[in-house]
Amino acid sequence: MTTDKDFSEITIARLIAGYTSGAWTAKEVVGWYLERIARLDKAGPRINSVISLNPDVEAQAAALDEALKAGGPVGPLHGVPILVKDQIDVKECPTTGGSILFRNNWPRRDATVIAKLRAAGALILGKTTLGEMGAGDTHGSLFGSTRNVYAIDRTAGGSSGGSGAAVSANFCTVALGQEGFASIRRPSIWNGVVGMRPSIGLVSRGGVYDGWPSVLGSVGPMCRTVEDAARLLDSMTGYDPMDPITAHGVGKLSGSYLDGLSADALKGARLGVLRTSIGVDADPAAEDFKRVGMVFESGLAALAEAGAVLVDPIEIPDLKELLALRASHPDHGAEAFEYYVSELPDAPYRSMAEAMASFEYTAVSPQMKTRWARKGSAEAYARYLEARDTLMTSLLKVMADHGLDAIVHKAIEHEPTLIADGTNPPWVNHKGAPHLNTFLGPVPSIVVPAGYTTAGLPAGLAFLGRPYDDKAMVRFAYAFEQQTRARQAPELEARLQAVVA
């Protein structure tokens, strides 16, 4: 079903207000998104961000319309169409990880977070592309590459690149990503949207590939506004025995993420400005690094105009040296694989070793092969744990010494890189991505668009806080967004007319 109504840039609040007033129906909204995906994601500029669609979503939308007539909205996300990263289980769709290895993996279950969203009234529209099996920029053997909505020869980032591109392109109202490194924040900023990696343990990864017993990954919102991110988070958090890390989150939050959202939230807030370059493979001499820096400076000026007190700069002792000690647990990758597939009826492989021994493994992306082949040592992991404790203490001490409410830094230190450079030598991946928050784990981070470089590409600012200070970061991000109003919707139909093979 299609409609002549236009839902571009619509917010959750306005969408639900339209439902309750009778201005539109959930079936009309879903039809509009499906038509737009067909026209602009699968054809036209071919953003290539949606990997599968829920075949039952129109019927589910019609059922919500009937429920509204009978008794009102079913929950705070009534009729909100959501696209989710394709490592999160949705019972109507396969979970492929963007890989030919898992193209026939049909979990026939909802991840815990999806069940929560459905209970709140959300409509799961489908799945988005990702860095193959979560491995960096959004390229995969099952779908190819996802294009940046502002420059289709450039990457959408990763690994949640499909979600970032899709929500920015208005293929859904809001989206979900998952981050263990910079997988929410980088594609969010490179596609001009808000993205948050909550503190570990607040959102379950039950039914999500690459979850327990790994500890650093978090499922989080990717939205066009901070308010929508807050509304989405309100229906996502909570303890789940399927993901033991959520025990850490018990008692850490109360009330709603919407509490205290105000354009005045930055007045008097003390923000430490971290200028140390900590992005992966960052090159401070590069022209695009400098262009991103100009946007960052304008963002700092906006913070000051909004009443923030900037402590500029701050220095965290041995920051780069400690970050360089990041290491993977020698067994958690393989164990997380087996934990995820253990209850799946159609899992094509029962272990990572079995998958790597298959003839299909030769066709997976180089970045996935690099990640899966990387074997951490117990000694390196022990050094990382020691470094993590040292860095956490140093960060908290710097914040205490300066009386800081948050730290701000460049969301990403480079402009989006060319797809050709990620799918051929030099195999560029993770370019310019800071990972301070995921190095530490319980530290929340939210990124917000700050403007566009002189090359016309988006850049942003990150708010990073103390462990489980997520709500304060959302408040600061909201006030910054209201001050700058930086987001500009990509002109897919006017600017991106070229059909790229």
Beta strands, then each sheet from edge to edge (+ up, - down):
strand 1: 50-53
strand 2: 81-85
strand 3: 123-128
strand 4: 139-140
strand 5: 144-145
strand 6: 147-148
strand 7: 151-155
strand 8: 174-179
strand 9: 194-197
strand 10: 218-223
strand 11: 270-274
strand 12: 309-314
strand 13: 406-410
strand 14: 445-452
strand 15: 458-464
sheet 1: 1+ 3- 2- 8- 10+ 9- 14+ 15- 13+ 11+ 12+
sheet 2: 4+ 5-
sheet 3: 6+ 7-
end
